Amino acid sequence: MLTLDLSDFMVELDEGTVKHVGTKTKGATVKLYHVTETEAREFGDQVKLVFDDGEGNHVEVALDPDQVESLLADAEAL
């Protein structure tokens, strides 16, 4: 299950063209539940973490190596 919460986000649809017309203070929160597949791969000088669920939702996150090390330390502490 994927949830997407957009704040201060406004787009204009004009003859098939999508254009952002809102403020620069927009933000988004994405949550992916019931992950069934994960993968870590090289992405330039970063590490890309890839998550899929059984419903066809797909999320990719690129992190710096030090962020990955911190994440792994947090997971080991659990």
N, CA, C and O atoms as a CHARMM CRD file, in Angstrom:
* protein
*
  312
    1    1 MET  N      0.84800  -1.17300   0.00000 PROA 1      0.00000
    2    1 MET  CA     0.00000   0.00000   0.00000 PROA 1      0.00000
    3    1 MET  C      0.89300   1.23400   0.00000 PROA 1      0.00000
    4    1 MET  O      1.85000   1.31700   0.77000 PROA 1      0.00000
    5    2 LEU  N      0.58100   2.17700  -0.85200 PROA 2      0.00000
    6    2 LEU  CA     1.33500   3.41800  -0.97400 PROA 2      0.00000
    7    2 LEU  C      0.43800   4.57900  -0.59300 PROA 2      0.00000
    8    2 LEU  O     -0.68000   4.69400  -1.09600 PROA 2      0.00000
    9    3 THR  N      0.91900   5.43900   0.29200 PROA 3      0.00000
   10    3 THR  CA     0.17900   6.66700   0.59700 PROA 3      0.00000
   11    3 THR  C      1.04100   7.84900   0.15800 PROA 3      0.00000
   12    3 THR  O      2.26600   7.82000   0.27100 PROA 3      0.00000
   13    4 LEU  N      0.38300   8.87500  -0.33700 PROA 4      0.00000
   14    4 LEU  CA     1.05400  10.07800  -0.82200 PROA 4      0.00000
   15    4 LEU  C      0.31000  11.28400  -0.29300 PROA 4      0.00000
   16    4 LEU  O     -0.88200  11.45200  -0.55100 PROA 4      0.00000
   17    5 ASP  N      1.01800  12.12700   0.45000 PROA 5      0.00000
   18    5 ASP  CA     0.42800  13.33900   1.02500 PROA 5      0.00000
   19    5 ASP  C      1.18700  14.53300   0.45600 PROA 5      0.00000
   20    5 ASP  O      2.37500  14.70600   0.72800 PROA 5      0.00000
   21    6 LEU  N      0.50400  15.35100  -0.33000 PROA 6      0.00000
   22    6 LEU  CA     1.10000  16.53700  -0.93100 PROA 6      0.00000
   23    6 LEU  C      0.58000  17.77400  -0.21800 PROA 6      0.00000
   24    6 LEU  O     -0.62000  17.89300   0.02900 PROA 6      0.00000
   25    7 SER  N      1.48200  18.70300   0.11700 PROA 7      0.00000
   26    7 SER  CA     1.04500  19.93200   0.75200 PROA 7      0.00000
   27    7 SER  C      1.50400  21.13000  -0.06800 PROA 7      0.00000
   28    7 SER  O      2.60900  21.14100  -0.61200 PROA 7      0.00000
   29    8 ASP  N      0.65200  22.12300  -0.14800 PROA 8      0.00000
   30    8 ASP  CA     0.93900  23.34200  -0.90900 PROA 8      0.00000
   31    8 ASP  C      1.37700  23.01700  -2.34000 PROA 8      0.00000
   32    8 ASP  O      2.31600  23.61600  -2.86400 PROA 8      0.00000
   33    9 PHE  N      0.70000  22.08300  -2.94600 PROA 9      0.00000
   34    9 PHE  CA     1.07200  21.63000  -4.28200 PROA 9      0.00000
   35    9 PHE  C     -0.08600  21.91300  -5.23100 PROA 9      0.00000
   36    9 PHE  O     -1.19800  21.42800  -5.02600 PROA 9      0.00000
   37   10 MET  N      0.17700  22.68900  -6.25400 PROA 10     0.00000
   38   10 MET  CA    -0.86900  23.02300  -7.21200 PROA 10     0.00000
   39   10 MET  C     -0.28400  22.91800  -8.61600 PROA 10     0.00000
   40   10 MET  O      0.80500  23.42200  -8.89200 PROA 10     0.00000
   41   11 VAL  N     -1.03000  22.25400  -9.49700 PROA 11     0.00000
   42   11 VAL  CA    -0.59500  22.14600 -10.88200 PROA 11     0.00000
   43   11 VAL  C     -1.68900  22.67000 -11.79000 PROA 11     0.00000
   44   11 VAL  O     -2.86500  22.70200 -11.42700 PROA 11     0.00000
   45   12 GLU  N     -1.28100  23.07600 -12.97000 PROA 12     0.00000
   46   12 GLU  CA    -2.19700  23.54900 -13.99600 PROA 12     0.00000
   47   12 GLU  C     -2.18200  22.52900 -15.13300 PROA 12     0.00000
   48   12 GLU  O     -1.11500  22.15300 -15.61800 PROA 12     0.00000
   49   13 LEU  N     -3.33300  22.09400 -15.54800 PROA 13     0.00000
   50   13 LEU  CA    -3.46100  21.20700 -16.69500 PROA 13     0.00000
   51   13 LEU  C     -3.99600  22.03500 -17.85200 PROA 13     0.00000
   52   13 LEU  O     -5.10300  22.56800 -17.77700 PROA 13     0.00000
   53   14 ASP  N     -3.21700  22.14400 -18.91700 PROA 14     0.00000
   54   14 ASP  CA    -3.60900  22.95600 -20.06000 PROA 14     0.00000
   55   14 ASP  C     -3.29700  22.19700 -21.33700 PROA 14     0.00000
   56   14 ASP  O     -2.13800  22.08700 -21.73500 PROA 14     0.00000
   57   15 GLU  N     -4.32700  21.67700 -21.97400 PROA 15     0.00000
   58   15 GLU  CA    -4.19300  20.93900 -23.22500 PROA 15     0.00000
   59   15 GLU  C     -3.15900  19.82100 -23.12000 PROA 15     0.00000
   60   15 GLU  O     -2.32000  19.66300 -24.00800 PROA 15     0.00000
   61   16 GLY  N     -3.21600  19.05400 -22.05000 PROA 16     0.00000
   62   16 GLY  CA    -2.32300  17.91800 -21.86400 PROA 16     0.00000
   63   16 GLY  C     -0.98300  18.24000 -21.23900 PROA 16     0.00000
   64   16 GLY  O     -0.19100  17.33300 -20.98300 PROA 16     0.00000
   65   17 THR  N     -0.70800  19.51700 -20.98600 PROA 17     0.00000
   66   17 THR  CA     0.55000  19.91700 -20.37300 PROA 17     0.00000
   67   17 THR  C      0.33600  20.13600 -18.88000 PROA 17     0.00000
   68   17 THR  O     -0.63500  20.77000 -18.46700 PROA 17     0.00000
   69   18 VAL  N      1.26400  19.59600 -18.06700 PROA 18     0.00000
   70   18 VAL  CA     1.20500  19.77300 -16.62700 PROA 18     0.00000
   71   18 VAL  C      2.26700  20.78900 -16.23100 PROA 18     0.00000
   72   18 VAL  O      3.43900  20.64100 -16.58000 PROA 18     0.00000
   73   19 LYS  N      1.85400  21.82600 -15.50000 PROA 19     0.00000
   74   19 LYS  CA     2.77600  22.88200 -15.09000 PROA 19     0.00000
   75   19 LYS  C      2.54600  23.18100 -13.62000 PROA 19     0.00000
   76   19 LYS  O      1.40800  23.33900 -13.17900 PROA 19     0.00000
   77   20 HSD  N      3.65300  23.25900 -12.85200 PROA 20     0.00000
   78   20 HSD  CA     3.54100  23.61500 -11.43300 PROA 20     0.00000
   79   20 HSD  C      3.25800  25.11200 -11.32700 PROA 20     0.00000
   80   20 HSD  O      3.98900  25.92400 -11.89500 PROA 20     0.00000
   81   21 VAL  N      2.20000  25.48000 -10.60100 PROA 21     0.00000
   82   21 VAL  CA     1.84700  26.89000 -10.45000 PROA 21     0.00000
   83   21 VAL  C      1.73600  27.30100  -8.98800 PROA 21     0.00000
   84   21 VAL  O      1.35900  28.43400  -8.69100 PROA 21     0.00000
   85   22 GLY  N      2.05800  26.39400  -8.07800 PROA 22     0.00000
   86   22 GLY  CA     1.93300  26.69200  -6.65800 PROA 22     0.00000
   87   22 GLY  C      3.16400  27.37800  -6.09900 PROA 22     0.00000
   88   22 GLY  O      4.05100  27.80800  -6.83600 PROA 22     0.00000
   89   23 THR  N      3.19600  27.46800  -4.79100 PROA 23     0.00000
   90   23 THR  CA     4.31100  28.11900  -4.10200 PROA 23     0.00000
   91   23 THR  C      5.53600  27.21800  -4.09300 PROA 23     0.00000
   92   23 THR  O      5.44500  26.03000  -4.40400 PROA 23     0.00000
   93   24 LYS  N      6.67000  27.78000  -3.73800 PROA 24     0.00000
   94   24 LYS  CA     7.90900  27.00600  -3.63700 PROA 24     0.00000
   95   24 LYS  C      7.99100  26.25300  -2.31500 PROA 24     0.00000
   96   24 LYS  O      8.96900  25.54300  -2.07800 PROA 24     0.00000
   97   25 THR  N      6.99800  26.38900  -1.45700 PROA 25     0.00000
   98   25 THR  CA     7.01100  25.74200  -0.14300 PROA 25     0.00000
   99   25 THR  C      6.31600  24.39100  -0.16200 PROA 25     0.00000
  100   25 THR  O      5.92000  23.88300   0.88700 PROA 25     0.00000
  101   26 LYS  N      6.16300  23.80700  -1.34000 PROA 26     0.00000
  102   26 LYS  CA     5.47100  22.52700  -1.43800 PROA 26     0.00000
  103   26 LYS  C      6.27500  21.43600  -0.74400 PROA 26     0.00000
  104   26 LYS  O      7.48200  21.56500  -0.54200 PROA 26     0.00000
  105   27 GLY  N      5.59300  20.37400  -0.38800 PROA 27     0.00000
  106   27 GLY  CA     6.24300  19.24300   0.25500 PROA 27     0.00000
  107   27 GLY  C      5.44600  17.98000   0.00500 PROA 27     0.00000
  108   27 GLY  O      4.28800  18.02900  -0.40800 PROA 27     0.00000
  109   28 ALA  N      6.08600  16.84100   0.26400 PROA 28     0.00000
  110   28 ALA  CA     5.41100  15.56700   0.05600 PROA 28     0.00000
  111   28 ALA  C      5.91100  14.55500   1.06600 PROA 28     0.00000
  112   28 ALA  O      7.07400  14.57900   1.46800 PROA 28     0.00000
  113   29 THR  N      5.02500  13.67100   1.46700 PROA 29     0.00000
  114   29 THR  CA     5.35800  12.53200   2.31400 PROA 29     0.00000
  115   29 THR  C      4.85400  11.28700   1.60600 PROA 29     0.00000
  116   29 THR  O      3.68700  11.21300   1.22200 PROA 29     0.00000
  117   30 VAL  N      5.73400  10.31000   1.43400 PROA 30     0.00000
  118   30 VAL  CA     5.36500   9.05400   0.78100 PROA 30     0.00000
  119   30 VAL  C      5.65300   7.92600   1.74800 PROA 30     0.00000
  120   30 VAL  O      6.71800   7.88100   2.36500 PROA 30     0.00000
  121   31 LYS  N      4.70000   7.01000   1.87900 PROA 31     0.00000
  122   31 LYS  CA     4.87100   5.84500   2.74100 PROA 31     0.00000
  123   31 LYS  C      4.51100   4.60300   1.94300 PROA 31     0.00000
  124   31 LYS  O      3.48000   4.56000   1.27100 PROA 31     0.00000
  125   32 LEU  N      5.36600   3.59700   2.02200 PROA 32     0.00000
  126   32 LEU  CA     5.12200   2.33400   1.34400 PROA 32     0.00000
  127   32 LEU  C      5.06500   1.24400   2.40200 PROA 32     0.00000
  128   32 LEU  O      6.01800   1.04200   3.15400 PROA 32     0.00000
  129   33 TYR  N      3.94600   0.54800   2.45300 PROA 33     0.00000
  130   33 TYR  CA     3.73200  -0.51100   3.43500 PROA 33     0.00000
  131   33 TYR  C      3.76600  -1.87300   2.75300 PROA 33     0.00000
  132   33 TYR  O      3.57700  -1.97300   1.54000 PROA 33     0.00000
  133   34 HSD  N      4.00500  -2.90400   3.52400 PROA 34     0.00000
  134   34 HSD  CA     3.97200  -4.29200   3.04800 PROA 34     0.00000
  135   34 HSD  C      4.95700  -4.50200   1.89300 PROA 34     0.00000
  136   34 HSD  O      4.59800  -5.03900   0.84500 PROA 34     0.00000
  137   35 VAL  N      6.19300  -4.07100   2.10200 PROA 35     0.00000
  138   35 VAL  CA     7.23700  -4.21300   1.09400 PROA 35     0.00000
  139   35 VAL  C      7.53500  -5.69500   0.88600 PROA 35     0.00000
  140   35 VAL  O      7.73300  -6.43800   1.84700 PROA 35     0.00000
  141   36 THR  N      7.56300  -6.11900  -0.38100 PROA 36     0.00000
  142   36 THR  CA     7.83000  -7.51800  -0.70800 PROA 36     0.00000
  143   36 THR  C      9.19200  -7.72500  -1.34900 PROA 36     0.00000
  144   36 THR  O      9.72000  -8.83700  -1.31800 PROA 36     0.00000
  145   37 GLU  N      9.77400  -6.67900  -1.92900 PROA 37     0.00000
  146   37 GLU  CA    11.08700  -6.79200  -2.57000 PROA 37     0.00000
  147   37 GLU  C     11.92500  -5.56700  -2.24100 PROA 37     0.00000
  148   37 GLU  O     11.42400  -4.44300  -2.24600 PROA 37     0.00000
  149   38 THR  N     13.20700  -5.78800  -1.95500 PROA 38     0.00000
  150   38 THR  CA    14.13800  -4.68700  -1.69800 PROA 38     0.00000
  151   38 THR  C     15.42000  -4.92800  -2.48000 PROA 38     0.00000
  152   38 THR  O     15.77700  -6.06700  -2.78400 PROA 38     0.00000
  153   39 GLU  N     16.10000  -3.84400  -2.79700 PROA 39     0.00000
  154   39 GLU  CA    17.36300  -3.94400  -3.52300 PROA 39     0.00000
  155   39 GLU  C     18.20300  -2.71900  -3.20800 PROA 39     0.00000
  156   39 GLU  O     17.67200  -1.61800  -3.05600 PROA 39     0.00000
  157   40 ALA  N     19.50700  -2.90600  -3.11000 PROA 40     0.00000
  158   40 ALA  CA    20.44500  -1.78800  -2.98400 PROA 40     0.00000
  159   40 ALA  C     21.38400  -1.86800  -4.17600 PROA 40     0.00000
  160   40 ALA  O     21.90300  -2.93800  -4.49600 PROA 40     0.00000
  161   41 ARG  N     21.60400  -0.71700  -4.84400 PROA 41     0.00000
  162   41 ARG  CA    22.50500  -0.71300  -6.00000 PROA 41     0.00000
  163   41 ARG  C     23.24800   0.61000  -6.07700 PROA 41     0.00000
  164   41 ARG  O     22.84600   1.60700  -5.47700 PROA 41     0.00000
  165   42 GLU  N     24.33700   0.59700  -6.82400 PROA 42     0.00000
  166   42 GLU  CA    25.16700   1.78300  -6.99700 PROA 42     0.00000
  167   42 GLU  C     24.43700   2.81100  -7.85000 PROA 42     0.00000
  168   42 GLU  O     23.78000   2.47200  -8.83400 PROA 42     0.00000
  169   43 PHE  N     24.56500   4.07500  -7.45200 PROA 43     0.00000
  170   43 PHE  CA    23.94300   5.17200  -8.18800 PROA 43     0.00000
  171   43 PHE  C     24.91900   6.33900  -8.15300 PROA 43     0.00000
  172   43 PHE  O     24.79400   7.24300  -7.32700 PROA 43     0.00000
  173   44 GLY  N     25.88400   6.31200  -9.05200 PROA 44     0.00000
  174   44 GLY  CA    26.95100   7.32200  -9.01300 PROA 44     0.00000
  175   44 GLY  C     27.75100   7.14400  -7.74400 PROA 44     0.00000
  176   44 GLY  O     28.23300   6.04700  -7.46500 PROA 44     0.00000
  177   45 ASP  N     27.90200   8.21200  -6.96500 PROA 45     0.00000
  178   45 ASP  CA    28.60600   8.10700  -5.68600 PROA 45     0.00000
  179   45 ASP  C     27.64600   7.87500  -4.53300 PROA 45     0.00000
  180   45 ASP  O     28.02000   8.03500  -3.37100 PROA 45     0.00000
  181   46 GLN  N     26.41100   7.50100  -4.84200 PROA 46     0.00000
  182   46 GLN  CA    25.40100   7.22600  -3.83000 PROA 46     0.00000
  183   46 GLN  C     24.96700   5.76400  -3.89200 PROA 46     0.00000
  184   46 GLN  O     25.37800   5.01200  -4.77600 PROA 46     0.00000
  185   47 VAL  N     24.14000   5.38700  -2.94500 PROA 47     0.00000
  186   47 VAL  CA    23.52800   4.06700  -2.91200 PROA 47     0.00000
  187   47 VAL  C     22.03000   4.25800  -3.11900 PROA 47     0.00000
  188   47 VAL  O     21.39100   5.03400  -2.40800 PROA 47     0.00000
  189   48 LYS  N     21.47900   3.55200  -4.09000 PROA 48     0.00000
  190   48 LYS  CA    20.04000   3.64500  -4.34000 PROA 48     0.00000
  191   48 LYS  C     19.35900   2.45200  -3.68100 PROA 48     0.00000
  192   48 LYS  O     19.69900   1.30200  -3.95800 PROA 48     0.00000
  193   49 LEU  N     18.40000   2.73200  -2.81200 PROA 49     0.00000
  194   49 LEU  CA    17.58600   1.69600  -2.18600 PROA 49     0.00000
  195   49 LEU  C     16.26600   1.63600  -2.93500 PROA 49     0.00000
  196   49 LEU  O     15.63200   2.66600  -3.16500 PROA 49     0.00000
  197   50 VAL  N     15.85100   0.43700  -3.31400 PROA 50     0.00000
  198   50 VAL  CA    14.65200   0.24000  -4.11900 PROA 50     0.00000
  199   50 VAL  C     13.69600  -0.65200  -3.34300 PROA 50     0.00000
  200   50 VAL  O     14.08900  -1.69200  -2.81600 PROA 50     0.00000
  201   51 PHE  N     12.42900  -0.23200  -3.27900 PROA 51     0.00000
  202   51 PHE  CA    11.40900  -0.96600  -2.54200 PROA 51     0.00000
  203   51 PHE  C     10.18200  -1.17000  -3.41700 PROA 51     0.00000
  204   51 PHE  O      9.72800  -0.24000  -4.08300 PROA 51     0.00000
  205   52 ASP  N      9.64500  -2.38500  -3.41600 PROA 52     0.00000
  206   52 ASP  CA     8.42200  -2.70500  -4.15300 PROA 52     0.00000
  207   52 ASP  C      7.45900  -3.41400  -3.21400 PROA 52     0.00000
  208   52 ASP  O      7.87500  -4.12700  -2.30100 PROA 52     0.00000
  209   53 ASP  N      6.17500  -3.21100  -3.44600 PROA 53     0.00000
  210   53 ASP  CA     5.17300  -3.96700  -2.70900 PROA 53     0.00000
  211   53 ASP  C      4.45400  -4.89700  -3.68200 PROA 53     0.00000
  212   53 ASP  O      4.72700  -4.87000  -4.88200 PROA 53     0.00000
  213   54 GLY  N      3.55900  -5.69900  -3.18400 PROA 54     0.00000
  214   54 GLY  CA     2.85300  -6.65700  -4.00900 PROA 54     0.00000
  215   54 GLY  C      1.77400  -6.05600  -4.87800 PROA 54     0.00000
  216   54 GLY  O      1.13700  -6.77400  -5.64900 PROA 54     0.00000
  217   55 GLU  N      1.54600  -4.73800  -4.77500 PROA 55     0.00000
  218   55 GLU  CA     0.48400  -4.07800  -5.52200 PROA 55     0.00000
  219   55 GLU  C      1.01300  -3.28800  -6.71800 PROA 55     0.00000
  220   55 GLU  O      0.25600  -2.55700  -7.35800 PROA 55     0.00000
  221   56 GLY  N      2.30300  -3.42500  -7.02400 PROA 56     0.00000
  222   56 GLY  CA     2.88300  -2.71400  -8.16000 PROA 56     0.00000
  223   56 GLY  C      3.44100  -1.34400  -7.83400 PROA 56     0.00000
  224   56 GLY  O      3.85600  -0.62200  -8.74100 PROA 56     0.00000
  225   57 ASN  N      3.46400  -0.96000  -6.55400 PROA 57     0.00000
  226   57 ASN  CA     4.04400   0.32200  -6.16400 PROA 57     0.00000
  227   57 ASN  C      5.55600   0.17200  -6.04400 PROA 57     0.00000
  228   57 ASN  O      6.05300  -0.88300  -5.65100 PROA 57     0.00000
  229   58 HSD  N      6.28200   1.23200  -6.38400 PROA 58     0.00000
  230   58 HSD  CA     7.73900   1.19000  -6.48100 PROA 58     0.00000
  231   58 HSD  C      8.29500   2.51000  -5.94700 PROA 58     0.00000
  232   58 HSD  O      7.86200   3.58100  -6.37100 PROA 58     0.00000
  233   59 VAL  N      9.25200   2.43700  -5.01900 PROA 59     0.00000
  234   59 VAL  CA     9.87300   3.63500  -4.44800 PROA 59     0.00000
  235   59 VAL  C     11.38400   3.47200  -4.52600 PROA 59     0.00000
  236   59 VAL  O     11.91400   2.41000  -4.20100 PROA 59     0.00000
  237   60 GLU  N     12.08400   4.52700  -4.95900 PROA 60     0.00000
  238   60 GLU  CA    13.54000   4.55100  -4.98800 PROA 60     0.00000
  239   60 GLU  C     14.03500   5.72000  -4.14200 PROA 60     0.00000
  240   60 GLU  O     13.48000   6.81800  -4.19300 PROA 60     0.00000
  241   61 VAL  N     15.09900   5.46600  -3.35400 PROA 61     0.00000
  242   61 VAL  CA    15.68300   6.49100  -2.49400 PROA 61     0.00000
  243   61 VAL  C     17.19500   6.44600  -2.67300 PROA 61     0.00000
  244   61 VAL  O     17.80000   5.38500  -2.51400 PROA 61     0.00000
  245   62 ALA  N     17.81800   7.58100  -3.00200 PROA 62     0.00000
  246   62 ALA  CA    19.27100   7.65800  -3.15500 PROA 62     0.00000
  247   62 ALA  C     19.86500   8.29600  -1.90900 PROA 62     0.00000
  248   62 ALA  O     19.44700   9.37800  -1.49500 PROA 62     0.00000
  249   63 LEU  N     20.84500   7.61900  -1.31100 PROA 63     0.00000
  250   63 LEU  CA    21.48400   8.09400  -0.08400 PROA 63     0.00000
  251   63 LEU  C     22.99100   8.16100  -0.26900 PROA 63     0.00000
  252   63 LEU  O     23.56800   7.40600  -1.05300 PROA 63     0.00000
  253   64 ASP  N     23.62200   9.07600   0.46400 PROA 64     0.00000
  254   64 ASP  CA    25.07100   9.11900   0.52200 PROA 64     0.00000
  255   64 ASP  C     25.54400   7.93200   1.36200 PROA 64     0.00000
  256   64 ASP  O     24.80800   7.46400   2.23000 PROA 64     0.00000
  257   65 PRO  N     26.75900   7.43900   1.11700 PROA 65     0.00000
  258   65 PRO  CA    27.25000   6.28700   1.87800 PROA 65     0.00000
  259   65 PRO  C     27.20800   6.47100   3.38800 PROA 65     0.00000
  260   65 PRO  O     26.90500   5.52200   4.11000 PROA 65     0.00000
  261   66 ASP  N     27.50700   7.67900   3.88800 PROA 66     0.00000
  262   66 ASP  CA    27.45800   7.89100   5.33800 PROA 66     0.00000
  263   66 ASP  C     26.03100   7.78300   5.87000 PROA 66     0.00000
  264   66 ASP  O     25.83100   7.36500   7.01000 PROA 66     0.00000
  265   67 GLN  N     25.04500   8.15000   5.07000 PROA 67     0.00000
  266   67 GLN  CA    23.64900   7.99200   5.48500 PROA 67     0.00000
  267   67 GLN  C     23.27400   6.51600   5.54900 PROA 67     0.00000
  268   67 GLN  O     22.52100   6.10300   6.43100 PROA 67     0.00000
  269   68 VAL  N     23.79700   5.72100   4.61800 PROA 68     0.00000
  270   68 VAL  CA    23.53900   4.28000   4.62400 PROA 68     0.00000
  271   68 VAL  C     24.15200   3.64900   5.86800 PROA 68     0.00000
  272   68 VAL  O     23.51800   2.82000   6.52000 PROA 68     0.00000
  273   69 GLU  N     25.38100   4.03600   6.20100 PROA 69     0.00000
  274   69 GLU  CA    26.03300   3.50600   7.40200 PROA 69     0.00000
  275   69 GLU  C     25.23700   3.84600   8.64900 PROA 69     0.00000
  276   69 GLU  O     25.08600   3.00500   9.53500 PROA 69     0.00000
  277   70 SER  N     24.72600   5.06600   8.73200 PROA 70     0.00000
  278   70 SER  CA    23.91200   5.47100   9.87600 PROA 70     0.00000
  279   70 SER  C     22.62100   4.66300   9.93700 PROA 70     0.00000
  280   70 SER  O     22.19200   4.24900  11.01400 PROA 70     0.00000
  281   71 LEU  N     22.00900   4.44100   8.78600 PROA 71     0.00000
  282   71 LEU  CA    20.78000   3.65100   8.71600 PROA 71     0.00000
  283   71 LEU  C     21.03200   2.21500   9.17000 PROA 71     0.00000
  284   71 LEU  O     20.23500   1.64700   9.91700 PROA 71     0.00000
  285   72 LEU  N     22.14600   1.62800   8.71500 PROA 72     0.00000
  286   72 LEU  CA    22.48200   0.26700   9.11600 PROA 72     0.00000
  287   72 LEU  C     22.73900   0.17600  10.61800 PROA 72     0.00000
  288   72 LEU  O     22.35200  -0.80300  11.25700 PROA 72     0.00000
  289   73 ALA  N     23.38400   1.18400  11.17600 PROA 73     0.00000
  290   73 ALA  CA    23.63000   1.20500  12.62700 PROA 73     0.00000
  291   73 ALA  C     22.31000   1.28900  13.38500 PROA 73     0.00000
  292   73 ALA  O     22.13400   0.61800  14.40200 PROA 73     0.00000
  293   74 ASP  N     21.38500   2.10800  12.89500 PROA 74     0.00000
  294   74 ASP  CA    20.06900   2.20700  13.53000 PROA 74     0.00000
  295   74 ASP  C     19.34400   0.85900  13.49000 PROA 74     0.00000
  296   74 ASP  O     18.73100   0.44800  14.47500 PROA 74     0.00000
  297   75 ALA  N     19.41900   0.17100  12.33700 PROA 75     0.00000
  298   75 ALA  CA    18.74200  -1.11800  12.18700 PROA 75     0.00000
  299   75 ALA  C     19.36300  -2.17000  13.10400 PROA 75     0.00000
  300   75 ALA  O     18.64400  -2.97600  13.69500 PROA 75     0.00000
  301   76 GLU  N     20.67700  -2.17100  13.22800 PROA 76     0.00000
  302   76 GLU  CA    21.34500  -3.12600  14.10800 PROA 76     0.00000
  303   76 GLU  C     20.98600  -2.86600  15.57400 PROA 76     0.00000
  304   76 GLU  O     20.89500  -3.80200  16.36800 PROA 76     0.00000
  305   77 ALA  N     20.78200  -1.59400  15.93100 PROA 77     0.00000
  306   77 ALA  CA    20.42800  -1.25000  17.31200 PROA 77     0.00000
  307   77 ALA  C     19.02500  -1.72300  17.67400 PROA 77     0.00000
  308   77 ALA  O     18.72000  -1.90500  18.85300 PROA 77     0.00000
  309   78 LEU  N     18.17900  -1.92100  16.68700 PROA 78     0.00000
  310   78 LEU  CA    16.82800  -2.40200  16.97300 PROA 78     0.00000
  311   78 LEU  C     16.85200  -3.85500  17.39000 PROA 78     0.00000
  312   78 LEU  O     15.80300  -4.43400  17.67000 PROA 78     0.00000
